[in-house]
């Protein structure tokens, strides 16, 4: 094992009850498994999934509470190759394993191991996520950072990979008329990928004035709050047909049918937002209009390189999304604020050594 010594205490956040978390401190940092590494976390982004884990009392797997981390490798297990102490890395997933049931059946794009890694449920998943000073993970779970990407940008690679994956899977036609519903971090990243993928027009619809302003700062000119003005504009520029592709990024279960109704006959509804409750839809409407409905969750290993290239080239900008940085001791307060629905923030980063 190779390692870099540290005298700083090891701290990490753990959800202990609904709306409560504990910051635990130890003088003994984690050690790498033979096939693992230890990462000193530089930043960890706060996601809606983290808010749900906090408010639910830990219904989300512990390794997922703080899954948007970036940092530097400080120790490497004896069996690990291709990684070294000092490498900058981000949280990711490995390539298709070639051994699981999906891989053996030839469905490597749906590898069970990768799916389990993305959802924090592998047998060797860490007992906590990246709201920590240090994190021991399997070497498959880290992806080296491309040169030219800042520490703050690296911390947004994971959600950028989520949205890169969705737009790639949608195979959006060149020149397509696209609607992005929801202008939180996922929606704003999706809108940029859609633009980069050759959309002819991108309409962003979002109720929050602050988020609409961020969309405009990112260069989107067709930005609307939900309502008649938006619907009228969509009808006007599509001659009443509807959008070629609607990316639903809000995760509001009650919007599923109305989102589908924005899509033209034969078009696509792509689902990125993750509702925690069931939805009612008109099966007959979807069938009659021959809609393609695409679910998208997480990413593949190769999506991280595409995401980083998008950021490095400037095609996707993350700076406007980063609206604040807090320390571990402020995490509970921040999650309470985000859950209130009244926060001004888009993407907040946690600096665990702050």
C-alpha positions in Angstrom: 0.0 0.0 0.0 1.2 3.5 -0.8 -0.1 6.3 1.4 0.4 10.0 2.2 0.3 10.7 5.9 -2.1 13.3 7.4 -2.4 14.7 10.9 -5.9 16.2 10.4 -8.9 14.5 12.1 -11.1 12.3 9.9 -14.7 13.7 9.9 -17.9 12.5 8.2 -21.6 13.2 8.2 -24.2 10.5 9.0 -28.0 10.8 9.0 -29.2 9.6 12.4 -33.0 10.4 12.3 -35.4 12.3 10.1 -34.1 15.8 9.8 -31.0 15.1 11.9 -27.4 14.3 11.2 -24.2 13.8 13.2 -20.7 14.8 12.3 -18.4 12.1 13.6 -14.7 12.6 14.2 -11.9 10.1 14.5 -8.1 10.4 14.6 -7.8 7.3 12.4 -8.5 8.0 8.7 -9.8 5.1 6.6 -7.4 2.6 5.0 -7.7 1.3 1.4 -8.8 -2.2 0.7 -6.4 -4.1 -1.6 -8.6 -3.2 -4.6 -9.4 0.3 -3.3 -8.2 3.8 -2.7 -8.6 6.6 -0.2 -9.7 10.0 -1.4 -9.2 13.3 0.5 -12.5 15.0 -0.5 -12.0 18.5 -1.8 -15.7 19.3 -2.4 -19.0 17.4 -2.4 -22.0 18.8 -4.1 -25.4 18.7 -2.4 -28.2 17.1 -4.4 -32.0 16.7 -4.0 -31.3 13.0 -3.2 -29.2 14.2 -0.2 -32.1 16.3 1.0 -34.4 13.3 0.7 -32.0 11.2 2.7 -31.8 13.8 5.4 -35.6 14.4 5.7 -36.4 10.7 5.5 -34.0 9.7 8.2 -31.7 7.7 5.9 -34.0 5.8 3.4 -31.3 6.4 0.8 -28.2 4.0 1.0 -25.6 5.6 3.3 -23.0 5.7 0.5 -25.3 7.9 -1.6 -25.6 10.6 1.0 -22.9 12.8 -0.5 -22.4 11.2 -3.9 -21.1 14.2 -5.9 -17.6 14.2 -4.5 -14.2 15.2 -6.0 -10.8 15.0 -4.4 -7.3 13.7 -4.4 -6.0 10.1 -3.9 -4.1 9.8 -0.7 -3.6 6.0 -0.5 -3.7 3.1 -3.0 -4.4 -0.6 -2.3 -1.7 -3.1 -3.2 -3.8 -4.6 -6.1 -4.7 -1.3 -7.7 -3.0 -0.2 -11.0 -3.5 2.9 -13.0 -4.0 5.2 -10.0 -1.4 6.9 -7.8 -1.2 9.1 -4.7 -1.8 12.7 -5.8 -4.2 11.9 -8.7 -7.3 14.2 -8.8 -10.4 12.1 -9.1 -14.2 12.3 -9.1 -16.9 9.9 -8.0 -17.9 7.6 -10.8 -18.6 4.0 -11.8 -16.5 1.4 -13.4 -16.8 -0.2 -16.9 -19.2 -3.1 -17.4 -17.9 -5.9 -15.3 -18.4 -8.8 -17.8 -19.5 -11.2 -15.0 -23.0 -10.2 -13.9 -26.2 -11.7 -15.4 -26.8 -8.7 -17.7 -23.2 -8.8 -19.0 -23.3 -12.5 -19.6 -26.5 -12.1 -21.6 -24.8 -9.5 -23.7 -26.5 -6.4 -22.2 -23.3 -4.7 -21.0 -24.9 -1.2 -21.2 -27.1 -2.4 -18.3 -24.4 -4.0 -16.2 -25.7 -5.0 -12.8 -22.4 -4.1 -11.1 -22.4 -0.6 -12.6 -26.0 -0.1 -11.5 -25.2 -1.2 -8.0 -22.2 1.1 -7.9 -24.3 4.1 -9.0 -26.8 3.4 -6.3 -24.4 2.7 -3.5 -25.4 -0.9 -2.9 -22.4 -3.0 -3.8 -21.1 -5.3 -1.0 -18.1 -3.1 -0.5 -20.0 0.2 -0.6 -18.5 2.6 2.0 -20.5 3.2 5.2 -20.9 6.9 4.4 -20.6 9.2 1.3 -18.5 12.2 0.4 -19.7 14.5 3.1 -16.4 13.6 4.7 -12.8 14.7 4.9 -11.7 11.2 3.6 -13.4 8.3 1.8 -12.3 4.8 1.2 -13.8 3.3 -2.0 -13.2 0.6 -4.6 -10.8 1.8 -7.3 -13.6 1.2 -9.8 -15.5 4.1 -8.2 -13.0 6.8 -9.1 -12.4 8.5 -12.4 -9.3 10.6 -13.0 -10.0 14.3 -13.7 -9.0 15.8 -17.1 -6.5 18.6 -17.1 -7.9 22.1 -17.3 -10.8 21.5 -14.9 -10.9 23.4 -11.7 -11.6 21.9 -8.3 -15.1 23.5 -8.3 -15.8 22.2 -11.8 -14.7 18.7 -10.8 -17.3 18.7 -8.0 -20.0 19.1 -10.7 -18.8 16.4 -13.0 -21.1 13.8 -11.4 -24.4 15.6 -12.2 -22.9 16.7 -15.5 -22.5 13.0 -16.3 -26.1 12.2 -15.3 -27.4 14.7 -17.8 -24.8 13.9 -20.5 -26.0 10.3 -20.2 -29.7 11.3 -20.6 -29.2 13.5 -23.7 -27.0 10.9 -25.3 -29.6 8.2 -24.7 -32.3 10.4 -26.2 -30.5 10.6 -29.5 -32.0 14.0 -29.9 -32.4 14.9 -33.6 -30.2 17.6 -35.0 -32.2 20.9 -35.0 -34.8 19.5 -32.6 -37.2 21.8 -30.8 -36.6 20.9 -27.1 -38.4 21.8 -23.9 -36.5 21.4 -20.6 -38.9 21.4 -17.6 -37.3 22.4 -14.4 -34.2 24.7 -14.2 -32.5 23.3 -11.1 -28.9 22.0 -11.6 -30.1 18.9 -13.5 -32.3 21.0 -15.8 -29.7 23.6 -16.5 -27.1 21.0 -17.3 -29.5 19.1 -19.5 -30.4 22.3 -21.4 -26.7 22.9 -22.1 -26.1 19.4 -23.3 -29.2 19.6 -25.5 -27.9 22.8 -27.0 -24.5 21.3 -27.5 -26.1 18.3 -29.2 -27.5 20.5 -31.9 -31.0 21.5 -30.7 -32.5 24.1 -32.9 -34.5 25.8 -30.1 -34.4 25.2 -26.4 -37.3 26.4 -24.2 -36.7 26.3 -20.5 -39.7 26.4 -18.2 -39.2 27.0 -14.4 -41.4 28.7 -11.7 -38.4 30.1 -9.7 -37.4 33.7 -10.8 -33.8 33.0 -9.6 -33.5 29.8 -11.6 -34.9 31.5 -14.7 -32.3 34.2 -14.3 -29.6 31.6 -14.1 -30.9 30.0 -17.3 -30.7 33.4 -19.0 -27.2 33.9 -17.7 -26.2 30.7 -19.4 -27.4 32.1 -22.7 -30.9 30.7 -23.0 -33.3 33.3 -24.4 -36.5 31.2 -24.4 -37.1 31.1 -20.7 -40.6 31.0 -19.2 -42.5 30.4 -16.0 -45.2 27.7 -16.3 -48.4 29.1 -17.7 -50.2 30.3 -20.8 -47.3 32.4 -22.1 -45.1 29.4 -22.3 -47.8 27.1 -23.8 -48.7 29.8 -26.4 -45.1 30.2 -27.4 -44.6 26.5 -27.8 -47.7 26.3 -30.0 -46.6 29.3 -32.0 -43.1 28.0 -32.9 -44.3 24.4 -33.5 -47.4 25.3 -35.5 -49.4 23.6 -32.7 -47.5 20.3 -32.9 -45.6 20.4 -29.7 -41.9 19.7 -28.9 -39.8 17.1 -30.5 -38.2 16.2 -27.1 -39.3 17.2 -23.6 -36.7 16.6 -20.8 -38.6 16.4 -17.5 -36.2 17.5 -14.9 -38.4 18.6 -12.0 -39.2 15.2 -10.6 -42.7 16.4 -9.7 -45.0 13.3 -10.0 -48.1 15.4 -10.7 -46.5 16.9 -13.8 -45.9 13.7 -15.7 -49.1 13.7 -17.8 -49.0 17.5 -18.5 -45.3 17.1 -19.5 -46.3 14.4 -22.0 -48.9 16.7 -23.5 -46.1 19.1 -24.5 -44.7 16.5 -26.8 -45.7 16.3 -30.5 -47.2 13.1 -31.8 -44.3 10.7 -32.4 -42.0 12.7 -30.2 -40.1 11.8 -27.0 -40.6 12.4 -23.3 -37.3 11.9 -21.5 -37.5 11.5 -17.7 -34.6 12.7 -15.5 -36.3 14.0 -12.4 -37.0 11.3 -9.9 -40.4 11.5 -8.2 -40.7 9.8 -4.8 -44.4 9.1 -5.3 -46.5 7.4 -8.0 -48.0 9.3 -11.0 -51.3 9.1 -12.9 -51.0 9.2 -16.7 -53.3 8.7 -19.7 -52.1 5.4 -21.1 -54.4 5.8 -24.1 -53.1 9.3 -24.8 -49.5 8.1 -24.9 -50.3 5.1 -27.0 -52.5 7.1 -29.4 -49.8 9.6 -30.0 -47.1 7.0 -30.3 -44.9 8.7 -27.7 -41.5 7.4 -26.9 -40.9 7.6 -23.2 -37.3 7.3 -22.0 -36.3 6.7 -18.5 -32.7 7.8 -17.5 -30.9 7.1 -14.3 -27.3 7.7 -13.4 -24.6 7.0 -16.0 -22.1 4.7 -17.6 -18.3 4.8 -17.1 -17.7 6.5 -20.4 -20.2 9.3 -19.7 -17.7 10.8 -17.2 -15.1 11.5 -20.0 -17.8 13.0 -22.2 -19.0 15.2 -19.3 -15.5 16.4 -18.5 -14.8 17.2 -22.1 -18.0 19.2 -22.3 -16.9 21.3 -19.3 -13.3 21.7 -20.4 -14.4 22.9 -23.8 -16.8 25.4 -22.4 -19.8 23.8 -24.0 -21.2 23.2 -20.6 -20.7 25.9 -17.9 -20.9 25.0 -14.3 -19.8 28.3 -12.7 -23.2 29.9 -12.8 -24.7 26.9 -11.0 -22.3 27.1 -8.0 -24.1 29.4 -5.6 -22.5 28.7 -2.3 -19.9 26.7 -0.3 -20.4 25.5 3.3 -18.5 23.4 5.8 -19.6 20.1 7.3 -20.9 21.9 10.4 -23.3 23.9 8.3 -24.7 20.9 6.4 -27.7 20.2 8.6 -28.8 23.9 8.4 -28.3 23.9 4.6 -30.3 20.7 4.1 -33.2 22.2 6.1 -33.1 25.3 4.0 -33.1 23.4 0.8 -36.0 21.2 1.9 -38.1 24.4 2.6 -38.3 25.1 -1.1 -37.4 28.7 -0.3 -33.7 28.6 -0.9 -32.0 30.8 -3.4 -29.3 28.2 -4.0 -28.8 26.1 -7.2 -25.7 24.0 -6.4 -24.0 24.2 -3.0 -20.6 22.6 -2.4 -19.5 21.2 0.9 -15.8 21.8 1.8 -15.2 19.2 4.5 -12.1 21.0 5.8 -13.7 24.4 6.0 
